[in-house]
C-alpha cells in the first residue's frame, strides 16, 4: 500500500499533468521538503516522480495522437510540454517510434480492420 504522500503526488500528477509541475512546487504546497517527498515516492513506487509524470504524460499523449487528428505540436502542449523537441525525444524514448509514425501505424491498422 502506498503512503499518503505518494497517493497525493499521484493525484497531483494525474489532475495537473497539463501544467508545469515540479516536485519543489508541489512540496511547497504541501509544506514539506521536496527531497523528503521525492524519497518517499521513490521508496513506494520504485521510480522518481519526474519519471512517473513523464510516463503519465506520454500515455495521455498517445491517447490523443491515436484518437484525434489534432496536430502533434498541439497535443504536446496539451500534455504539459512547452518545448516541442523535449516532447519528441521523450515520446520516441518511451514508445520507440515518433508520434507521427505511431499515428500513421494506428491509422493503417484501422483501415486494415475495416
Phi, psi and omega in degrees: 000146184271150178290164177300322180296314180296316178300320179295317179295320177296316178299315179298315180300317183286332181265329186245018185299340180287338181269168174285110183248133171230151178298325178300313181294318180295315180299320178300316178296332179268358183058045179224171177279137179294325178297319181295309183291330176295318178296318179298314180299315180297317179297318183286324189249338183086359177227160177286154178302318181299324177291319178298313181298316179297316179297318179297317178298321180295318179295317178295320178297317180301316179303317182288322180295318181281326187267350182224172173253017178302146178299144180302320181296325178290317179298319178304315178294324181295333181258015170100009179263124176272319180266110182301322180299319177298321178300311180299317180297311181297318181297312181297319178295323183284314185257346180084001177219163177284160178302317181291324177296320178297315180299314180298318179298312180297318179296320179294320179297320177297319180295324178292325180287333184286000000 
